[in-house]
Amino acid sequence: MQRTFRIVFLALLGTCTGALADPFSGQKEITLRAVDGTEITIGHVTFHADPATGTATYDLDLSRDVFAQHFLSMRPFRCLEGPRQHWCHLPYPYDIDRRVSDDELTDLEYDLLFVHKGATDYGIDMWNGLYFKLSVEGDQLSGHLFEVDMGLLAIPPAPGTRRPIGRADIHETDPDAHWLPEIIIR
């Protein structure tokens, strides 16, 4: 009897623990995964859940120690230096709410924009944009890499809209074409 109670209790505890696991609660690491499985943690995001609305706000902190400072095309960039490519973080230049939900992750996607360049290239071309399309997977977020022309950000969004990058502007890419094709937030 006592053994049966213990098994039921542990099963219920596991169920409750799983129910408490939430992709939008607390601090989570932001990790990029390379084609070979190597992972680079680039920072963390801290979520602040709002149960009344079913959404969460967040604060983003990208680690400075994994990024190298570069001055490209007359601007400072923080870049991840890969063997053949450098990925430079592109801070979104306009206001966003920094609010997410199960079915709306665009603000966080906009905070994780990159532009790539060859490791030996001098400047940076904004049409070499990289965009991670995020989705909820259990208690974490994951995303796969897409390409986008970041020149779209040169003009502020029209009044009443905050999304200059439309879904039609995001294009699939060959995962082997870039060294970090996946993002995991856990």
MIKE-821041 format. One line per field, with one value per residue (C-alpha): residue number from 0; residue in one letter; chain; x negated, y negated, z. Coordinates in Angstrom, 3 decimals. Each point is the difference from the previous one (the first is absolute). Example, Ala and Ser with C-alpha at 12.3 -4.5 7.8 and 13.67 -1.06 7.14 Angstrom:
<kekes>
seq	(0,1)
type	(A,S)
mol	(A,A)
xx	(-12.300,-1.370)
yy	(4.500,-3.440)
zz	(7.800,-0.660)
</kekes>
This chain:
<kekes>
seq	(0,1,2,3,4,5,6,7,8,9,10,11,12,13,14,15,16,17,18,19,20,21,22,23,24,25,26,27,28,29,30,31,32,33,34,35,36,37,38,39,40,41,42,43,44,45,46,47,48,49,50,51,52,53,54,55,56,57,58,59,60,61,62,63,64,65,66,67,68,69,70,71,72,73,74,75,76,77,78,79,80,81,82,83,84,85,86,87,88,89,90,91,92,93,94,95,96,97,98,99,100,101,102,103,104,105,106,107,108,109,110,111,112,113,114,115,116,117,118,119,120,121,122,123,124,125,126,127,128,129,130,131,132,133,134,135,136,137,138,139,140,141,142,143,144,145,146,147,148,149,150,151,152,153,154,155,156,157,158,159,160,161,162,163,164,165,166,167,168,169,170,171,172,173,174,175,176,177,178,179,180,181,182,183,184,185)
type	(M,Q,R,T,F,R,I,V,F,L,A,L,L,G,T,C,T,G,A,L,A,D,P,F,S,G,Q,K,E,I,T,L,R,A,V,D,G,T,E,I,T,I,G,H,V,T,F,H,A,D,P,A,T,G,T,A,T,Y,D,L,D,L,S,R,D,V,F,A,Q,H,F,L,S,M,R,P,F,R,C,L,E,G,P,R,Q,H,W,C,H,L,P,Y,P,Y,D,I,D,R,R,V,S,D,D,E,L,T,D,L,E,Y,D,L,L,F,V,H,K,G,A,T,D,Y,G,I,D,M,W,N,G,L,Y,F,K,L,S,V,E,G,D,Q,L,S,G,H,L,F,E,V,D,M,G,L,L,A,I,P,P,A,P,G,T,R,R,P,I,G,R,A,D,I,H,E,T,D,P,D,A,H,W,L,P,E,I,I,I,R)
mol	(A,A,A,A,A,A,A,A,A,A,A,A,A,A,A,A,A,A,A,A,A,A,A,A,A,A,A,A,A,A,A,A,A,A,A,A,A,A,A,A,A,A,A,A,A,A,A,A,A,A,A,A,A,A,A,A,A,A,A,A,A,A,A,A,A,A,A,A,A,A,A,A,A,A,A,A,A,A,A,A,A,A,A,A,A,A,A,A,A,A,A,A,A,A,A,A,A,A,A,A,A,A,A,A,A,A,A,A,A,A,A,A,A,A,A,A,A,A,A,A,A,A,A,A,A,A,A,A,A,A,A,A,A,A,A,A,A,A,A,A,A,A,A,A,A,A,A,A,A,A,A,A,A,A,A,A,A,A,A,A,A,A,A,A,A,A,A,A,A,A,A,A,A,A,A,A,A,A,A,A,A,A,A,A,A,A)
xx	(0.000,-2.754,-1.934,3.104,0.556,-3.624,0.275,3.261,-1.495,-3.119,2.147,2.138,-3.108,-1.397,3.288,0.046,-3.628,0.744,2.987,-2.208,-2.537,0.714,-1.952,0.816,-1.039,-3.292,-3.405,-0.946,-3.234,-0.137,-2.113,-0.898,-0.695,-2.518,0.397,-2.445,2.051,-2.307,1.899,-0.825,1.890,0.375,1.965,3.244,3.550,2.008,3.750,2.603,3.306,3.311,2.562,2.907,-0.802,-1.751,-3.059,-3.416,-2.369,-3.731,-3.424,-2.790,-3.689,-2.425,-3.315,-2.808,-2.806,0.964,0.353,-2.961,0.222,-0.171,0.352,1.710,1.517,-0.527,1.822,-0.981,1.205,-0.319,-0.819,-0.349,-3.106,0.323,-2.542,1.493,2.730,0.412,3.476,0.616,2.899,2.308,1.939,3.498,0.031,3.666,2.291,1.398,1.994,-2.228,3.147,0.462,2.608,0.390,1.121,-1.820,-3.796,-0.810,-1.413,-2.582,-0.753,-0.687,-2.365,-2.028,-0.783,-3.428,-1.839,-2.705,-3.176,-2.983,-2.739,-2.397,2.524,-0.590,3.542,3.448,2.942,3.433,1.600,-1.884,2.484,0.699,3.312,0.921,3.659,0.866,2.510,0.954,-1.156,0.966,-1.804,-2.391,-0.021,-1.810,-0.504,-1.331,-1.931,1.444,-1.489,1.366,-1.106,-0.638,0.135,3.713,-0.947,-1.420,3.451,2.002,3.211,3.140,2.120,2.189,-2.260,-3.097,-0.986,-2.085,-1.097,2.938,0.223,-0.338,-3.416,-1.425,-1.518,-1.047,-3.694,-2.097,-0.937,-3.499,-0.548,-0.422,-1.967,2.720,3.344,1.893,0.839,1.172,1.297,0.132)
yy	(0.000,-2.435,0.837,-0.595,-3.363,-0.975,0.875,-1.958,-2.959,-0.037,0.243,-2.934,-1.982,0.602,-1.145,-3.136,-0.756,0.371,-2.308,-2.602,0.204,-3.043,-1.432,-3.523,0.138,-0.939,-0.289,2.141,0.336,-0.882,2.526,0.282,3.510,0.567,2.512,2.322,-0.151,-2.437,-2.558,-3.636,-1.728,-3.635,-1.329,0.390,-1.235,-0.573,0.422,-1.697,1.847,-1.843,2.749,-2.424,-0.481,3.310,-1.917,-0.811,-2.914,0.603,-1.524,1.043,0.138,1.194,1.042,-2.259,2.549,2.126,-2.996,-1.799,-3.723,-0.947,-3.319,0.790,-2.307,-2.986,1.606,2.053,3.614,2.810,3.137,3.725,1.057,3.293,1.782,-1.246,-2.415,-2.704,-0.564,-3.530,-0.764,-2.637,-1.779,-0.753,-3.804,-0.700,0.371,3.399,1.072,2.961,2.052,3.642,2.754,3.550,-1.218,-3.360,0.035,-2.764,-2.485,2.530,0.973,-3.682,-0.193,2.913,-1.342,0.562,-0.951,2.304,-0.739,2.000,0.281,-1.994,-2.498,-3.630,-1.391,1.315,0.267,-0.410,2.366,2.833,0.017,3.016,0.560,2.731,0.998,1.121,2.530,1.386,3.546,1.098,-2.180,-1.515,-2.018,1.117,-1.515,0.746,-2.377,-2.010,-2.743,-3.520,-3.256,-2.244,-3.000,0.098,-1.556,-3.129,-1.586,-0.284,2.043,-1.793,-1.562,2.594,2.874,1.273,2.809,-1.110,3.602,1.977,3.772,-0.304,-1.680,2.979,2.689,3.541,0.714,3.095,0.879,0.968,-3.463,-1.565,1.234,-0.621,1.079,0.560,-1.968,1.438,-2.025,2.221)
zz	(0.000,0.976,-3.182,-2.141,1.730,-0.643,-3.706,-0.386,1.902,-2.208,-3.130,1.157,0.928,-3.478,-1.546,2.138,-0.766,-3.722,0.340,1.671,-2.811,-2.117,-2.911,1.259,3.640,1.587,-1.581,-3.000,-1.957,-3.679,-1.862,-3.678,-1.299,-2.783,-2.806,1.805,3.245,1.789,2.061,0.765,2.800,-1.021,2.956,1.867,0.075,3.176,-0.359,2.199,-0.378,0.003,0.740,-0.437,-3.696,-0.749,-1.154,1.408,-0.301,-0.107,0.505,-2.350,0.889,-2.654,1.540,-0.939,0.357,-3.022,-2.312,-1.567,-0.703,-3.688,-1.774,-3.312,-2.579,2.295,2.976,3.037,0.033,2.505,-1.961,0.524,-1.877,-1.834,-2.145,-3.301,1.103,2.567,1.375,1.194,2.313,-1.440,2.753,-1.193,-0.463,0.802,3.009,0.872,3.039,0.892,0.592,-1.021,0.197,-1.270,-3.407,-0.238,0.176,-2.480,2.533,1.176,-3.604,-0.731,2.985,-1.414,-3.481,-1.545,-3.161,-1.346,-1.882,-1.149,2.621,-2.180,-1.435,0.902,0.107,0.674,-2.397,1.528,-2.523,1.770,2.874,2.186,1.761,2.465,-0.216,3.539,1.284,3.399,0.670,3.492,2.534,-2.527,-3.196,-3.093,-3.384,-3.419,-2.165,-2.868,-2.164,-0.370,-1.582,3.016,-2.323,0.867,3.345,-1.640,-0.099,3.245,0.093,-1.133,2.744,1.664,-0.962,1.753,-2.322,-2.989,-0.646,-1.346,-0.209,-3.794,0.522,1.915,-2.216,0.781,-0.070,-0.371,3.622,-1.164,-1.517,3.456,2.980,2.638,-1.510,3.268,3.153,3.314,2.945,3.091)
</kekes>
